[in-house]
Amino acid sequence: MLTFTNPLLLWAFPVLVLPWIFRRRREERILHIDFPLLRFLRESEEKERVNPFLQELLLLLLRTMLLAMLLLALAGPKWTVDAPGRKSLFSSLFSFGRMFQSHVLVLDTSYSMGYGTGETSWFHQARQAWDLIERNIRGLSLDRVQWDRTTVAPDRSSRLFSLSSREIETLFQSAPSAEGTSVPELMTASQRSFDDAHSMILVTDGQRLPWAPLLDSSVDFKFPASLLAVSVGEKPVVNRWCEVKMLSSPPWGIAGWETIAGQTRSLGGDGVSGTVSIIHAESGDPAYSDAVSFPASPNAVAALPFLFTSRFSDLMARDVQRKRPDVLKFSIKLEPADPLPIDNEMTLEVPVIENFSLAILCDAAVDSPVLSILTSALNPLAGSPQSPPVRLENLNPPLREISESVDLAVIVPSLVSTWSPLESTAAMEYIKNGGAAIIFTIASEMELESWNRFLTELGWVWNPTEASAAPEGVAVSSAGLLTQSLKVWEESIWKPWLPKRHGNLKTGASLVSYRLGDQSCGLIAEASLGKGKFWLVNTSLALDSETLLSPALPPFLWETAKEAARLKKQYALTLPAPKPESNLTLLTDQEKSQLSERYGVQFTGMETLEKTLNSRFGGTDLRMLLLFLCVLLGLTESWLSNHLASI
């Protein structure tokens, strides 16, 4: 079957009459003078040569054919056959015609291509497709490129570099492990790198993620070249992976229960049971293991949560003689492994606090149950080998200053017999110079003028008491690690904290608030002062208030201490993000049709690849043959024209 790359050029064939028109006009302009001697010589020569009229006609025909061949060559004729695997006569005789074409062959090396094992893996199928394309595609320019985040930068400024056959072979010998990119990013990089490419052949899996930007109806993206996408990925039989969703706010090392929470996710599950384990990366000792059952849900992603909670001191009890590490490393592993094992294990690194200093402002001779409970809550293992790196000390008034070595100060006015301006000045200067403090307001009807003046300087304002209203509706802010760790507590646990006297911190933000009639009151507020920060807690620490016995008090003290450690010692934690290509959801037939209609993308699978290559690229390009005939016709026309001119 004969096809044309630029069939519109066939409409230019009427220009073939131009040689005849110009020949006719030239004859009309020539004045012939018939001299007797010349007539005699011409008649004698005409008896010995071919009729000159026939030679002139042959010259016109040669010029017409030359122009016709040029038009046909520009139209790009190509001979193809429908039957795959069978070459036509033209393909056998003139296979060099395909050397006019230029192609870009793209190999998707993102880690999702590593799905499967052995000959069933997607990357093994990609190699078979690549070899088939190499056997059927020839061109004047054949650029082989690698496609993943290592070759295409996020800022779309990268250029693709052509690889040799040996370099491609090296890629196939290793398992894909790099993050993938979107198709628009690939097209932009290709357009910048290969301006003259006739077509692009992309060997990839059928994953939806790289094509997602083009499926948005508001996107108007222009493809730089015709694109054939060869999908080697079939719907995954089993696909499951794990991700971390939450940590007890880092750093670890202040007495308390530390938590790792996450979920295993399953797409196309097989209904089997497995385990999710948390293992100490350095020692290999298991810290947590739980059974999970993966549902057989081929069309939806199922999430199965897991939760690991352990006391920090228990984590360190295995090797108390060794120096405390700066980072705790855990390996979260999912078994049995699925055919994309790169997603079944992830490493989590949590910074560990080296040391922390806590100071409680109290009289030296005070013997209060409040002090004993606070001390036990801040470091219940003090003095034992399992004690975390928390140092407790008491600050005895009158205070002229608080040492900068104190990482967190706890200020409770009921532990101080007399609150004087000296204590107010020392506390304010300590916070302004970069300190952190937890300040309990007492929230009682007791009038302490100097204490209330100190609260006023911090920005605390008491609300008028409403005897008819009862506090209710505790709400925790959703911003920040501290409040995220406090949100796990139910409202009933906060009720013992609700005070008899209410107010708000006007200079800060409420982390925990409650309702009093139409008013919103602050229970725990946070504010900055100079270089430091303080947390104002509007509750009573008297024994009859039940605040001291609330299970929320120790976690609040620990998590606030961690917040202070992050502020002062610049601890940071980055949760390992779930790999975006873990979800191996493939393009549907409807989505492929949408991409074909909007952008002209042609999709083919392994079973139809050879036929598609044969019909689209496998035909014989006749332009080389036509140009060769043009050369022969041009040489013949030149010789004949010179011969006629010499007569």
C-alpha positions as CSV (number, residue, x, y, z in Angstrom):
1,M,0.0,0.0,0.0
2,L,1.4,3.4,-1.0
3,T,1.0,6.2,1.6
4,F,2.4,9.8,1.7
5,T,3.9,11.8,4.6
6,N,2.8,15.1,3.0
7,P,-0.1,14.2,0.7
8,L,-1.2,17.9,0.3
9,L,1.8,18.4,-2.0
10,L,0.2,16.2,-4.6
11,W,-2.1,19.2,-5.3
12,A,0.9,21.0,-6.7
13,F,1.1,18.7,-9.8
14,P,-0.5,21.3,-12.1
15,V,2.8,23.1,-12.1
16,L,4.0,20.3,-14.5
17,V,2.6,22.4,-17.4
18,L,5.1,25.2,-16.7
19,P,7.9,23.7,-18.9
20,W,5.5,23.5,-21.8
21,I,4.2,27.0,-21.3
22,F,7.7,28.5,-21.1
23,R,8.8,26.5,-24.2
24,R,5.8,27.8,-26.2
25,R,6.5,31.4,-25.3
26,R,10.2,31.1,-26.1
27,E,9.3,29.8,-29.6
28,E,7.0,32.8,-30.2
29,R,9.8,35.2,-29.4
30,I,12.4,33.6,-31.8
31,L,12.7,35.2,-35.3
32,H,13.7,32.7,-37.9
33,I,15.7,33.9,-41.0
34,D,15.9,31.3,-43.7
35,F,19.2,31.8,-45.5
36,P,19.7,29.5,-48.6
37,L,23.1,28.3,-47.5
38,L,21.8,27.5,-44.0
39,R,18.8,25.7,-45.4
40,F,21.1,23.5,-47.6
41,L,23.3,22.6,-44.7
42,R,20.3,21.9,-42.4
43,E,18.7,19.7,-45.0
44,S,21.9,17.7,-45.4
45,E,22.4,17.3,-41.7
46,E,18.7,16.3,-41.0
47,K,19.2,13.4,-43.3
48,E,21.9,12.0,-40.9
49,R,20.3,12.6,-37.5
50,V,17.1,12.1,-35.5
51,N,14.3,14.4,-36.0
52,P,15.1,17.6,-33.9
53,F,11.4,18.0,-33.1
54,L,11.4,14.6,-31.4
55,Q,14.5,15.6,-29.4
56,E,12.8,18.9,-28.3
57,L,9.8,16.9,-27.2
58,L,12.0,14.4,-25.3
59,L,13.7,17.3,-23.5
60,L,10.3,18.7,-22.4
61,L,9.3,15.3,-21.2
62,L,12.5,14.9,-19.2
63,R,12.0,18.3,-17.5
64,T,8.4,17.5,-16.7
65,M,9.4,14.1,-15.2
66,L,12.2,15.8,-13.2
67,L,9.7,18.3,-11.7
68,A,7.2,15.5,-11.0
69,M,9.9,13.4,-9.2
70,L,10.8,16.3,-7.0
71,L,7.2,16.9,-6.1
72,L,6.7,13.2,-5.3
73,A,9.9,13.2,-3.1
74,L,8.6,16.2,-1.2
75,A,5.2,14.4,-0.6
76,G,7.1,11.6,1.2
77,P,5.8,8.4,-0.5
78,K,6.1,5.2,1.5
79,W,5.3,1.6,0.6
80,T,3.9,-0.5,3.5
81,V,2.4,-4.0,3.8
82,D,-0.4,-4.9,6.2
83,A,1.0,-8.4,7.1
84,P,3.6,-8.2,9.9
85,G,6.8,-10.0,9.5
86,R,6.6,-10.0,5.7
87,K,8.7,-7.5,3.6
88,S,7.4,-6.1,0.3
89,L,9.3,-6.2,-2.9
90,F,10.2,-2.5,-2.5
91,S,11.3,-3.1,1.1
92,S,13.7,-5.8,-0.1
93,L,15.1,-3.8,-3.0
94,F,15.2,-0.3,-1.5
95,S,15.5,-0.7,2.3
96,F,18.0,2.1,2.4
97,G,15.1,4.5,1.8
98,R,14.3,4.5,5.5
99,M,17.6,6.1,6.3
100,F,15.9,9.5,5.7
101,Q,14.0,9.2,8.9
102,S,15.1,10.3,12.4
103,H,13.7,8.8,15.6
104,V,14.1,9.2,19.4
105,L,13.8,5.9,21.3
106,V,13.0,6.5,25.0
107,L,13.5,3.9,27.7
108,D,11.6,4.4,30.9
109,T,14.0,3.5,33.7
110,S,11.8,4.7,36.7
111,Y,11.6,2.2,39.5
112,S,8.0,1.2,38.8
113,M,9.5,-0.6,35.7
114,G,11.1,-3.0,38.1
115,Y,7.8,-4.7,38.9
116,G,7.9,-8.5,38.6
117,T,10.6,-11.1,38.7
118,G,12.6,-12.9,36.1
119,E,11.0,-13.1,32.6
120,T,7.7,-11.8,34.0
121,S,9.2,-8.5,35.1
122,W,8.1,-5.3,33.2
123,F,11.8,-4.4,32.6
124,H,12.4,-7.8,30.9
125,Q,9.4,-7.1,28.7
126,A,10.8,-3.7,28.0
127,R,14.0,-5.2,26.8
128,Q,12.1,-7.5,24.4
129,A,10.2,-4.5,23.1
130,W,13.4,-2.5,22.7
131,D,15.1,-5.2,20.7
132,L,12.1,-5.5,18.4
133,I,12.1,-1.8,17.8
134,E,15.8,-1.7,17.1
135,R,15.3,-4.5,14.5
136,N,12.5,-2.7,12.7
137,I,13.5,0.9,12.9
138,R,16.3,2.5,10.9
139,G,16.9,6.2,10.4
140,L,19.4,8.9,9.4
141,S,19.3,9.7,13.1
142,L,18.5,7.3,15.9
143,D,18.8,8.7,19.4
144,R,18.5,6.4,22.4
145,V,17.7,8.2,25.7
146,Q,17.0,7.3,29.3
147,W,14.0,8.7,31.0
148,D,13.8,9.2,34.8
149,R,14.5,11.9,37.3
150,T,18.3,11.5,36.8
151,T,18.0,12.7,33.2
152,V,15.0,15.1,33.4
153,A,15.3,17.9,36.0
154,P,12.2,19.2,37.8
155,D,12.8,22.7,36.5
156,R,12.4,21.5,32.9
157,S,15.8,22.9,31.9
158,S,17.6,19.6,31.3
159,R,18.7,18.2,28.0
160,L,18.6,14.6,26.9
161,F,21.8,13.0,25.7
162,S,21.9,10.1,23.2
163,L,23.2,6.8,24.6
164,S,25.1,4.1,22.7
165,S,23.8,0.6,22.4
166,R,26.4,-0.6,25.0
167,E,25.1,2.0,27.5
168,I,21.5,0.9,26.9
169,E,22.7,-2.7,27.5
170,T,24.2,-1.6,30.8
171,L,20.9,-0.1,31.9
172,F,19.1,-3.3,31.2
173,Q,21.5,-5.2,33.4
174,S,20.6,-3.3,36.5
175,A,17.2,-2.9,38.2
176,P,15.4,0.4,37.9
177,S,15.6,2.5,41.1
178,A,15.2,6.1,40.2
179,E,12.1,8.3,40.6
180,G,10.1,8.9,37.4
181,T,8.9,12.1,35.8
182,S,5.8,13.3,33.9
183,V,5.4,12.9,30.2
184,P,5.2,16.7,29.7
185,E,8.6,17.1,31.3
186,L,10.0,14.4,29.0
187,M,8.5,16.1,25.9
188,T,9.9,19.5,26.9
189,A,13.4,18.0,27.4
190,S,13.1,16.2,24.1
191,Q,12.1,19.2,22.2
192,R,15.0,21.1,23.6
193,S,17.4,18.3,22.7
194,F,16.2,16.9,19.4
195,D,14.5,19.6,17.2
196,D,14.5,17.6,14.0
197,A,13.1,14.3,15.3
198,H,10.3,12.9,13.1
199,S,8.9,10.7,15.8
200,M,9.4,9.4,19.4
201,I,8.9,5.8,20.6
202,L,8.5,5.5,24.3
203,V,8.9,2.1,26.0
204,T,7.2,2.4,29.4
205,D,4.8,0.7,31.7
206,G,1.1,1.7,31.5
207,Q,1.2,3.6,34.8
208,R,-1.2,6.5,35.0
209,L,1.0,8.7,37.1
210,P,3.3,10.1,34.3
211,W,0.3,10.9,32.1
212,A,-1.9,12.4,34.9
213,P,-1.1,16.1,34.0
214,L,-2.3,15.5,30.4
215,L,-5.6,14.0,31.6
216,D,-6.6,17.3,33.1
217,S,-9.0,19.0,30.7
218,S,-7.5,22.4,31.5
219,V,-4.1,21.5,30.3
220,D,-3.2,22.5,26.7
221,F,0.2,20.9,25.9
222,K,1.6,20.7,22.4
223,F,3.6,17.6,21.6
224,P,6.9,18.3,19.8
225,A,6.8,15.0,17.9
226,S,4.5,12.2,17.0
227,L,4.5,9.8,19.9
228,L,4.1,6.0,20.0
229,A,3.8,4.7,23.6
230,V,4.7,1.0,24.0
231,S,3.1,-0.3,27.2
232,V,4.9,-3.3,28.6
233,G,3.1,-3.3,32.0
234,E,0.1,-5.5,32.6
235,K,-2.2,-5.0,35.5
236,P,-0.2,-5.9,38.7
237,V,-1.3,-9.1,40.3
238,V,0.1,-8.1,43.7
239,N,1.1,-4.5,44.7
240,R,1.6,-3.5,48.3
241,W,3.8,-1.0,50.0
242,C,4.3,0.8,53.4
243,E,4.5,4.4,54.5
244,V,5.0,6.3,57.7
245,K,2.2,8.7,58.7
246,M,3.2,10.0,62.1
247,L,5.9,10.1,64.8
248,S,5.7,11.2,68.4
249,S,7.2,14.6,68.0
250,P,11.0,14.4,67.7
251,P,13.6,14.5,69.0
252,W,13.4,11.2,71.0
253,G,15.2,11.0,74.4
254,I,12.9,12.8,76.8
255,A,11.1,10.4,79.1
256,G,7.8,9.2,77.6
257,W,6.2,6.9,75.1
258,E,7.4,7.3,71.6
259,T,5.2,6.3,68.6
260,I,5.6,5.3,65.0
261,A,2.3,5.1,63.1
262,G,1.8,4.3,59.5
263,Q,0.0,2.1,57.1
264,T,0.5,-0.6,54.6
265,R,-1.3,-0.1,51.3
266,S,-2.5,-2.7,48.8
267,L,-3.6,-2.6,45.2
268,G,-4.6,-5.8,43.5
269,G,-4.1,-7.7,46.7
270,D,-4.1,-11.5,46.8
271,G,-5.9,-11.9,50.1
272,V,-2.9,-13.4,51.9
273,S,-1.6,-12.7,55.4
274,G,1.7,-11.0,56.0
275,T,3.6,-9.0,58.6
276,V,4.8,-5.5,59.1
277,S,7.9,-5.2,61.2
278,I,10.0,-2.4,62.8
279,I,13.6,-3.4,63.2
280,H,16.6,-1.6,64.7
281,A,18.7,-1.0,61.6
282,E,22.1,-1.3,63.3
283,S,21.6,-4.3,65.5
284,G,18.9,-6.1,63.6
285,D,16.8,-6.6,66.7
286,P,13.1,-6.6,66.1
287,A,11.2,-3.8,67.9
288,Y,7.7,-4.5,66.6
289,S,5.9,-7.0,64.5
290,D,2.2,-7.3,63.7
291,A,0.2,-9.5,61.3
292,V,-1.7,-7.9,58.4
293,S,-4.1,-9.4,56.0
294,F,-4.1,-7.9,52.5
295,P,-7.5,-7.8,50.9
296,A,-8.2,-9.0,47.4
297,S,-9.3,-5.6,46.1
298,P,-8.2,-5.3,42.4
299,N,-9.8,-2.0,41.7
300,A,-9.2,0.1,44.9
301,V,-6.3,0.9,47.2
302,A,-6.8,-0.6,50.7
303,A,-5.0,1.0,53.6
304,L,-4.1,-1.1,56.7
305,P,-2.8,0.9,59.7
306,F,-0.1,-0.1,62.1
307,L,1.0,1.5,65.4
308,F,4.2,1.0,67.4
309,T,4.6,2.6,70.8
310,S,7.6,2.1,73.1
311,R,9.3,4.0,75.9
312,F,12.5,5.6,74.8
313,S,14.4,4.1,77.8
314,D,13.3,0.6,76.6
315,L,14.7,1.3,73.2
316,M,18.1,2.1,74.7
317,A,18.1,-0.7,77.3
318,R,19.8,-3.2,75.1
319,D,23.2,-1.4,75.2
320,V,23.3,1.0,78.1
321,Q,27.2,1.0,78.1
322,R,27.5,2.3,74.6
323,K,27.5,6.0,73.9
324,R,24.1,7.3,73.1
325,P,23.7,7.6,69.3
326,D,22.8,10.9,67.7
327,V,20.2,9.2,65.5
328,L,18.1,6.1,66.0
329,K,17.6,4.2,62.7
330,F,14.7,1.8,62.1
331,S,13.9,-0.3,59.2
332,I,10.2,-0.8,58.5
333,K,9.7,-3.9,56.5
334,L,6.7,-5.5,54.8
335,E,6.5,-9.3,54.2
336,P,6.0,-11.2,52.1
337,A,7.6,-9.0,49.5
338,D,5.7,-8.2,46.4
339,P,7.1,-8.0,42.8
340,L,8.1,-4.3,43.5
341,P,10.4,-4.9,46.5
342,I,11.8,-1.4,46.5
343,D,8.6,-0.3,48.2
344,N,8.4,-3.0,50.8
345,E,11.2,-1.6,53.1
346,M,12.0,1.9,54.2
347,T,14.5,3.4,56.6
348,L,13.5,5.9,59.3
349,E,16.0,8.1,61.1
350,V,15.0,9.9,64.3
351,P,17.3,12.4,66.0
352,V,18.1,11.7,69.6
353,I,18.6,14.4,72.2
354,E,22.0,14.4,73.8
355,N,21.0,16.1,77.1
356,F,18.3,18.3,78.4
357,S,18.0,20.5,81.4
358,L,14.7,21.0,83.2
359,A,14.3,23.5,86.1
360,I,11.4,23.9,88.4
361,L,11.0,27.2,90.2
362,C,10.3,26.4,93.9
363,D,11.4,27.2,97.5
364,A,14.3,25.2,98.8
365,A,12.4,23.9,101.8
366,V,9.2,23.2,100.1
367,D,7.8,19.7,100.5
368,S,4.8,19.7,98.3
369,P,3.1,16.7,96.6
370,V,2.8,18.9,93.5
371,L,6.6,19.1,93.2
372,S,7.0,15.3,93.7
373,I,4.4,14.6,91.0
374,L,6.0,17.1,88.6
375,T,9.4,15.6,89.1
376,S,8.2,12.1,88.6
377,A,6.3,13.1,85.5
378,L,9.3,14.9,83.9
379,N,11.7,12.0,84.6
380,P,10.2,8.9,86.2
381,L,13.5,7.0,85.8
382,A,15.7,9.6,87.4
383,G,18.7,8.1,89.1
384,S,18.3,4.7,87.3
385,P,20.5,3.2,84.6
386,Q,17.5,3.6,82.2
387,S,17.2,7.3,82.9
388,P,16.9,9.4,79.7
389,P,19.3,12.3,79.3
390,V,17.1,14.7,81.3
391,R,18.7,16.7,84.2
392,L,16.3,18.1,86.8
393,E,17.1,21.0,89.1
394,N,15.3,23.4,91.4
395,L,15.5,27.2,91.1
396,N,15.3,28.8,94.5
397,P,13.9,32.3,94.8
398,P,14.6,35.1,95.1
399,L,15.9,34.9,91.5
400,R,18.1,37.5,89.9
401,E,18.5,35.5,86.7
402,I,17.9,32.0,85.2
403,S,20.9,30.3,83.7
404,E,21.0,30.0,80.0
405,S,21.9,26.3,80.4
406,V,18.3,25.7,81.4
407,D,16.5,24.3,78.3
408,L,13.1,24.5,79.9
409,A,11.8,26.2,83.0
410,V,8.6,25.2,84.8
411,I,7.0,28.0,86.7
412,V,4.2,27.2,89.2
413,P,3.5,30.1,91.6
414,S,2.0,27.8,94.3
415,L,5.5,26.3,94.7
416,V,6.9,29.8,95.6
417,S,6.0,31.3,98.9
418,T,6.4,34.8,97.6
419,W,6.3,36.0,94.0
420,S,8.2,39.2,93.8
421,P,9.3,41.5,91.0
422,L,12.7,39.8,91.1
423,E,11.2,36.6,89.9
424,S,9.1,38.4,87.2
425,T,12.2,40.2,85.9
426,A,14.4,37.0,85.9
427,A,11.7,35.0,84.1
428,M,11.1,37.7,81.4
429,E,14.8,38.1,80.8
430,Y,15.4,34.4,80.6
431,I,12.7,34.0,77.9
432,K,13.7,37.1,75.9
433,N,17.3,35.7,75.7
434,G,16.2,32.5,74.1
435,G,14.8,30.4,76.9
436,A,11.6,28.3,77.0
437,A,9.1,28.2,79.9
438,I,5.9,26.5,80.9
439,I,3.9,28.8,83.0
440,F,0.8,27.6,85.0
441,T,-1.6,30.4,85.8
442,I,-3.1,28.7,88.9
443,A,-6.5,29.7,87.6
444,S,-8.0,30.2,91.1
445,E,-9.9,33.0,92.8
446,M,-6.9,33.8,94.8
447,E,-5.6,37.4,94.2
448,L,-1.8,37.6,93.8
449,E,-1.1,41.1,92.7
450,S,2.5,40.6,91.7
451,W,1.7,37.4,89.9
452,N,-1.3,38.9,88.0
453,R,1.0,41.8,87.0
454,F,3.5,39.2,85.6
455,L,0.7,37.5,83.6
456,T,-0.5,40.9,82.3
457,E,3.1,41.6,81.1
458,L,3.0,38.3,79.2
459,G,-0.3,39.3,77.5
460,W,-2.8,37.2,79.6
461,V,-6.3,38.7,80.1
462,W,-8.8,37.3,82.5
463,N,-12.4,37.0,81.3
464,P,-15.4,38.0,83.5
465,T,-16.7,34.9,85.4
466,E,-20.0,33.5,84.2
467,A,-21.5,31.5,87.1
468,S,-24.3,30.1,84.9
469,A,-22.0,28.7,82.2
470,A,-19.9,25.6,82.3
471,P,-16.7,25.1,80.2
472,E,-17.1,22.5,77.4
473,G,-16.0,21.7,73.9
474,V,-12.3,21.2,74.1
475,A,-10.5,21.8,70.7
476,V,-6.9,21.3,69.8
477,S,-5.2,23.2,67.0
478,S,-4.0,21.2,64.0
479,A,-0.8,23.1,63.3
480,G,2.6,22.0,64.5
481,L,4.1,18.8,65.9
482,L,3.3,19.7,69.5
483,T,-0.4,20.0,68.8
484,Q,-0.5,17.0,66.6
485,S,0.9,14.9,69.5
486,L,-1.8,16.4,71.8
487,K,-4.6,15.7,69.4
488,V,-4.5,12.0,70.2
489,W,-6.2,12.6,73.6
490,E,-9.9,12.5,73.8
491,E,-11.9,15.4,75.1
492,S,-12.7,13.6,78.4
493,I,-9.0,13.5,79.3
494,W,-8.8,17.3,79.1
495,K,-11.8,17.9,81.3
496,P,-9.9,17.8,84.6
497,W,-7.8,20.7,83.2
498,L,-10.7,23.0,82.7
499,P,-10.3,25.9,85.2
500,K,-12.7,27.9,87.4
501,R,-11.3,31.2,86.1
502,H,-11.0,31.8,82.4
503,G,-9.0,34.0,80.1
504,N,-7.0,34.3,76.9
505,L,-3.5,35.1,75.8
506,K,-3.9,38.1,73.5
507,T,-0.3,38.1,72.3
508,G,-0.2,34.4,71.2
509,A,-2.1,31.5,69.7
510,S,-4.3,29.0,71.5
511,L,-3.1,25.5,71.1
512,V,-6.0,24.0,73.3
513,S,-9.2,26.0,73.8
514,Y,-12.7,25.5,75.1
515,R,-16.1,27.2,75.0
516,L,-17.7,29.1,77.9
517,G,-21.1,30.1,76.6
518,D,-20.4,32.4,73.6
519,Q,-16.8,32.9,74.6
520,S,-13.7,31.1,73.5
521,C,-11.2,30.6,76.3
522,G,-7.6,29.5,76.2
523,L,-6.4,26.4,78.0
524,I,-2.9,26.1,76.5
525,A,-1.5,29.1,74.6
526,E,1.8,29.6,72.9
527,A,3.6,32.9,72.3
528,S,7.1,34.2,71.5
529,L,8.9,36.8,73.6
530,G,12.2,38.1,72.3
531,K,14.3,35.2,71.2
532,G,12.4,32.7,73.3
533,K,9.0,31.1,73.7
534,F,6.6,30.3,76.5
535,W,3.5,28.2,77.0
536,L,0.8,29.5,79.3
537,V,-1.4,26.8,80.8
538,N,-4.6,28.1,82.4
539,T,-5.2,25.3,84.9
540,S,-4.7,24.5,88.6
541,L,-2.1,22.2,89.9
542,A,-3.8,21.7,93.3
543,L,-4.3,18.2,94.4
544,D,-8.1,18.6,94.4
545,S,-8.2,19.7,90.8
546,E,-7.2,16.3,89.4
547,T,-5.0,18.0,86.9
548,L,-1.9,16.4,88.4
549,L,-3.5,12.9,88.0
550,S,-4.6,13.5,84.4
551,P,-2.9,11.2,82.0
552,A,-2.4,14.2,79.7
553,L,0.0,16.0,82.0
554,P,3.2,13.8,81.4
555,P,2.8,13.8,77.6
556,F,2.2,17.5,77.6
557,L,5.4,18.1,79.6
558,W,7.4,15.7,77.4
559,E,6.1,17.0,74.1
560,T,6.7,20.6,75.2
561,A,10.2,19.7,76.2
562,K,10.8,18.3,72.8
563,E,9.4,21.5,71.2
564,A,11.9,23.5,73.4
565,A,14.7,21.2,72.3
566,R,13.8,21.7,68.6
567,L,13.8,25.4,69.1
568,K,17.1,25.6,70.9
569,K,19.1,22.8,69.4
570,Q,17.7,22.9,65.9
571,Y,16.6,19.3,65.7
572,A,14.9,18.4,62.5
573,L,13.1,15.4,61.1
574,T,12.0,14.5,57.6
575,L,9.5,11.7,57.4
576,P,10.3,9.4,54.5
577,A,7.7,10.2,51.9
578,P,5.9,7.4,50.1
579,K,7.2,6.8,46.7
580,P,4.8,8.4,44.2
581,E,5.1,5.5,41.8
582,S,4.2,2.9,44.4
583,N,0.6,2.9,43.3
584,L,0.8,1.0,40.1
585,T,-2.6,2.1,38.8
586,L,-2.5,1.7,35.0
587,L,-4.2,3.8,32.3
588,T,-7.6,2.7,31.4
589,D,-8.7,2.3,27.8
590,Q,-10.9,5.4,28.1
591,E,-7.9,7.4,29.3
592,K,-5.8,6.1,26.4
593,S,-8.5,7.1,24.0
594,Q,-8.7,10.6,25.6
595,L,-4.9,11.0,25.1
596,S,-5.1,9.8,21.5
597,E,-7.9,12.2,20.6
598,R,-6.4,15.3,22.3
599,Y,-2.7,14.8,21.6
600,G,-2.4,12.2,18.9
601,V,-0.6,9.7,21.1
602,Q,-0.7,6.1,19.8
603,F,-0.7,3.3,22.3
604,T,0.4,-0.3,21.6
605,G,1.2,-3.4,23.5
606,M,3.7,-6.2,23.1
607,E,1.1,-8.3,21.2
608,T,0.5,-5.6,18.5
609,L,3.9,-3.9,18.6
610,E,5.4,-5.5,15.4
611,K,2.3,-4.8,13.4
612,T,2.2,-1.2,14.6
613,L,5.9,-0.7,13.8
614,N,5.4,-2.2,10.3
615,S,2.5,0.0,9.5
616,R,3.9,3.2,11.0
617,F,7.6,2.9,10.5
618,G,8.4,-0.3,8.8
619,G,7.4,0.7,5.2
620,T,10.0,1.6,2.6
621,D,10.6,5.4,2.3
622,L,10.7,6.0,-1.5
623,R,12.2,9.4,-1.3
624,M,15.7,8.1,-1.7
625,L,14.7,6.3,-4.8
626,L,12.9,9.3,-6.3
627,L,15.9,11.6,-5.6
628,F,18.2,9.1,-7.3
629,L,15.9,9.1,-10.3
630,C,15.9,12.9,-10.2
631,V,19.7,12.9,-10.4
632,L,19.6,10.5,-13.5
633,L,16.9,12.7,-15.2
634,G,18.8,15.8,-14.4
635,L,22.0,14.4,-16.0
636,T,20.1,13.2,-19.1
637,E,18.3,16.5,-19.5
638,S,21.6,18.4,-19.2
639,W,23.3,16.3,-21.8
640,L,20.3,16.5,-24.2
641,S,20.0,20.3,-23.7
642,N,23.7,20.8,-24.5
643,H,23.5,18.6,-27.5
644,L,20.5,20.5,-29.0
645,A,22.3,23.8,-28.3
646,S,25.3,22.7,-30.3
647,I,23.2,22.0,-33.4
